[in-house]
Amino acid sequence: MLPDWDWRPHYGRVRKILEGLIRRGMALEINSSGWRQPAGRPYPDLELVKLYRELGGEIITIGSDAHRCEELAAGVQQAL
């Protein structure tokens, strides 16, 4: 995901994707690696996570996208 990508102009499509996740009982992942990258925020951002919850989403996972041992669980506490 690009650090400056804004999903809001694509609201309708993003909403349909989230509704599909919810309907299928799939989780939304909060990926904390963005805090270690130029984005300086998790993927997706908090507003998109809020939309998922407003639509009825309940299953959220958190991952650090670690590629090295020292990155394991980096940012997970912050994502909680």
Buried (B, 14 or more C-beta within 10 A) or exposed (E): EEEEEEBEEEEEEBBEBBBEBBEEEEBBBBBBBBBBEEBEEBBBBEEBBEBBEEEEBEEEEBBBBBEEEEBEEBBBEEBE
